[in-house]
Amino acid sequence: MQQYVLHSPHLTISAEWWKDEWMATCFLNNVYCCYLPAHCSHGLQPLDNGVFNALKAAYRRELERFASLTDSAPMDKVNFIRAYAKARRVGMTKKNILSGWRVTGNWPISRSKALRHPEIQEDRPNGSPRATPEPRPYLGSDDTPQTSRQIRDLGLNKTPKMRRRYNVIAKGFEAQQQTVAAHTQRIASLEEELARLKRGKKRKAVPNPNKRFMTLGETLAGKESIPEGATRYMPVGVEFVSSSEQESESEAGSVIEVRKENIPHQPTRRSRRMVKKTRVQ
């Protein structure tokens, strides 16, 4: 893949050997440099004439949409990244990148496109004729009208009574469009509020093994029987480290190893004594 680096012409480099070394390094790494003439970056810069225009237009649309949904909420980092990500998907496309090189005449090379750039053309005199607006498309008799203006146009060559009826239909159509637009905006606002609330949802609490161990210690100290439900998660066998091992591991501190053993459950009293089974004679 060929990568292009646009070198600004107004930057000066004092050491010529460093410039040659830098160009040689770029070439050896498959990077092709493109030097633009002075004061022509606005007409020959592919990014300014292709990608950036589409990117800024898409980002403005996302800002307008965000302002219409939450007009009082500030533009925080999360919404900025979300808006920029959507604008980047729209602007940073292969078609826009190639069109920037093609419009400026850099590739394929075309001097006429660079000379015909609108920003380097001569100013037109004030008496120049203005461009006439394009006529509205004709709506046939079999076509469904899409706007209130098209509904009114259907009654132009009709009688006054028919024109009034078409006007009433057009007013009802406009009212219906306003209602649909209000409902659509309300739905979009509620969806945005729901997404914001989901972002602030608390995470699920992770169980603390130290707290579980302290609960077991308090149960043993109070000489109470361990409930059956607690034995599923709490270990029963406790192994203490001997004194010799504690001295050898003085740097790590005292260590208590807790293991889970499959000890059958036996009924006990409050005094921790076993309940004797009665023998049948």
C-alpha positions in Angstrom: 0.0 0.0 0.0 1.3 3.4 -0.9 1.0 6.1 1.7 1.2 9.8 0.9 2.7 12.5 3.1 1.8 16.1 2.1 4.7 18.3 2.9 3.8 22.0 3.6 5.8 24.3 1.3 6.2 27.2 3.7 8.2 25.1 6.2 12.0 25.7 5.9 14.6 23.0 6.8 18.1 24.4 7.6 20.1 21.2 6.9 19.9 19.9 3.3 21.4 16.6 4.3 18.7 16.0 6.8 16.1 16.7 4.1 17.7 14.2 1.8 18.1 11.6 4.6 14.4 12.1 5.5 13.3 11.7 1.9 15.4 8.6 1.6 14.0 7.1 4.8 10.4 7.7 3.5 11.2 6.1 0.1 12.8 3.0 1.7 9.7 2.6 3.9 7.3 2.9 0.9 6.1 6.4 1.8 5.7 8.8 -1.1 6.1 12.5 -0.5 4.0 15.1 -2.4 5.3 18.7 -2.3 2.7 21.3 -3.1 3.5 24.8 -4.5 3.5 27.8 -2.3 0.1 29.4 -1.4 -1.8 26.7 -3.2 -2.8 24.4 -0.4 -6.4 25.6 -0.5 -6.7 24.4 -4.1 -4.3 21.4 -4.2 -4.7 19.9 -0.7 -6.7 16.6 -1.2 -7.8 16.5 2.4 -9.3 20.1 2.4 -11.1 19.5 -0.9 -12.4 16.0 -0.2 -12.4 14.3 3.2 -12.6 17.3 5.5 -15.6 18.8 3.8 -17.7 15.6 4.1 -16.4 15.1 7.7 -17.3 18.6 8.9 -20.8 18.4 7.2 -21.6 15.1 8.9 -20.3 16.3 12.3 -22.5 19.4 12.0 -25.5 17.3 11.3 -24.8 15.2 14.4 -24.4 18.3 16.5 -27.8 19.7 15.3 -29.4 16.3 16.0 -28.0 16.3 19.5 -29.1 19.9 20.2 -32.6 19.1 19.0 -32.9 16.1 21.4 -31.2 17.6 24.5 -31.0 21.4 24.1 -30.0 22.0 27.7 -27.4 19.2 28.1 -23.8 20.1 27.5 -21.7 18.4 24.9 -19.8 15.9 27.0 -17.0 13.6 26.0 -19.2 10.6 25.4 -21.5 12.4 23.0 -18.6 14.0 21.2 -16.9 10.7 20.6 -20.2 9.2 19.5 -20.9 12.1 17.0 -17.3 12.1 15.7 -17.4 8.3 15.2 -20.6 8.6 13.1 -19.1 11.5 11.1 -15.9 9.6 10.5 -17.8 6.6 9.1 -19.5 9.0 6.7 -16.5 11.2 5.7 -13.6 8.8 5.9 -14.6 6.6 3.0 -12.6 5.4 0.0 -14.8 7.3 -2.4 -14.2 10.6 -0.6 -10.4 10.0 -0.3 -10.1 9.2 -4.0 -12.3 12.1 -5.0 -10.0 14.6 -3.1 -7.1 13.5 -5.2 -9.2 13.6 -8.4 -10.8 17.0 -7.9 -7.5 18.7 -7.1 -5.8 17.1 -10.2 -3.1 15.4 -8.2 -4.0 11.9 -9.4 -4.7 11.3 -12.2 -2.6 14.4 -13.0 -4.7 17.1 -14.5 -3.5 20.7 -14.7 -6.8 22.0 -16.0 -8.6 20.9 -12.9 -6.2 22.7 -10.7 -6.5 25.9 -12.8 -10.3 25.7 -12.8 -10.5 25.6 -9.0 -13.3 28.0 -7.9 -11.1 29.7 -5.3 -8.5 30.9 -7.8 -10.9 32.2 -10.5 -11.4 35.9 -11.2 -14.3 37.7 -9.5 -17.3 38.1 -11.7 -18.7 41.6 -12.3 -21.9 42.7 -10.4 -23.9 42.8 -13.7 -23.5 39.0 -14.3 -26.8 37.2 -14.9 -28.0 35.2 -12.0 -28.8 31.5 -12.4 -32.5 30.9 -12.8 -34.0 28.3 -10.4 -34.9 24.9 -11.8 -38.5 24.3 -12.5 -40.4 22.0 -10.2 -40.9 18.5 -11.4 -44.2 17.8 -13.0 -46.6 15.7 -11.0 -48.7 13.4 -13.2 -52.3 12.4 -12.6 -51.2 8.9 -11.6 -48.5 10.1 -9.2 -49.1 10.3 -5.4 -48.5 13.8 -4.0 -45.8 14.0 -1.4 -46.2 17.6 -0.2 -49.0 20.0 0.5 -47.8 22.2 -2.4 -48.3 19.3 -4.8 -51.8 18.8 -3.5 -52.7 22.5 -4.1 -51.2 22.3 -7.6 -53.7 19.5 -8.5 -56.5 22.1 -8.2 -55.0 24.9 -10.2 -57.2 24.3 -13.3 -60.3 23.3 -11.4 -63.3 25.2 -10.3 -63.2 27.4 -7.2 -65.1 24.9 -5.3 -62.6 22.2 -6.1 -59.7 24.4 -5.3 -61.1 25.1 -1.8 -61.4 21.4 -1.3 -57.8 20.8 -2.3 -56.8 23.6 0.0 -58.6 21.9 2.9 -56.9 18.6 2.1 -53.5 20.3 2.0 -54.1 21.9 5.4 -55.0 18.6 6.9 -51.9 17.0 5.3 -49.7 19.7 6.8 -51.2 19.2 10.3 -50.6 15.5 10.0 -47.0 16.0 9.0 -46.5 18.3 12.0 -47.9 15.7 14.3 -45.7 12.9 12.8 -42.6 15.1 13.1 -43.4 16.0 16.7 -43.9 12.3 17.6 -40.7 11.3 15.8 -38.7 13.9 17.7 -40.3 12.8 20.9 -39.4 9.2 20.3 -35.8 10.1 19.4 -35.5 12.2 22.6 -36.8 9.4 24.7 -34.3 6.9 23.1 -31.5 9.3 23.8 -32.5 9.7 27.4 -32.8 5.9 27.7 -29.3 5.5 26.3 -27.9 8.1 28.7 -29.5 6.3 31.7 -28.1 2.9 30.6 -24.6 4.4 30.5 -24.9 5.4 34.1 -26.2 2.1 35.4 -24.2 0.7 38.3 -22.2 -2.4 37.8 -23.1 -5.7 39.6 -21.4 -5.9 43.0 -18.7 -8.5 43.2 -18.9 -10.7 46.4 -16.1 -10.0 48.9 -14.4 -13.2 50.1 -13.0 -11.4 53.1 -16.4 -10.5 54.3 -17.6 -14.1 53.8 -14.6 -15.3 55.8 -15.3 -12.9 58.7 -18.9 -14.1 58.8 -17.7 -17.6 59.2 -15.3 -16.6 62.0 -18.1 -14.8 63.9 -20.2 -17.9 63.6 -17.5 -20.1 64.9 -16.7 -17.7 67.8 -20.4 -17.5 68.8 -20.5 -21.3 69.0 -23.5 -21.5 66.7 -24.1 -24.2 64.1 -23.3 -23.2 60.5 -26.5 -23.0 58.4 -26.7 -25.5 55.6 -27.0 -22.8 52.9 -23.7 -21.3 54.0 -21.7 -24.5 53.7 -22.2 -24.4 49.9 -20.0 -21.3 49.6 -18.0 -21.3 52.9 -15.1 -23.7 53.5 -15.3 -26.0 56.5 -11.7 -27.4 56.8 -9.3 -24.9 58.3 -5.6 -25.6 58.3 -3.2 -23.4 60.3 0.5 -23.0 59.5 2.9 -24.3 62.0 5.2 -22.1 64.0 8.3 -23.2 62.0 6.6 -22.3 58.8 5.5 -18.9 60.2 9.1 -18.1 61.1 10.3 -19.0 57.7 7.6 -16.8 56.1 7.9 -13.9 58.5 8.2 -11.4 55.6 4.9 -12.4 54.1 3.1 -12.3 57.5 1.0 -14.9 59.0 -0.8 -17.2 56.6 -4.0 -19.1 57.1 -4.9 -21.6 54.4 -8.6 -22.3 54.0 -9.6 -25.4 52.1 -12.9 -26.8 51.2 -13.4 -30.4 52.3 -16.2 -32.8 51.7 -17.1 -33.5 55.4 -20.5 -35.0 55.9 -22.9 -32.7 57.8 -23.6 -33.9 61.4 -26.1 -32.4 63.8 -24.5 -30.5 66.7 -25.7 -28.6 69.7 -25.0 -25.0 70.7 -22.0 -26.3 72.8 -20.6 -27.8 69.6 -21.1 -31.3 71.0 -22.2 -34.1 68.7 -25.7 -35.5 69.0 -25.4 -39.1 70.0 -27.6 -41.6 68.2 -29.6 -43.9 70.3 -28.9 -47.5 69.9 -31.8 -49.8 69.2 -31.6 -53.0 71.3 
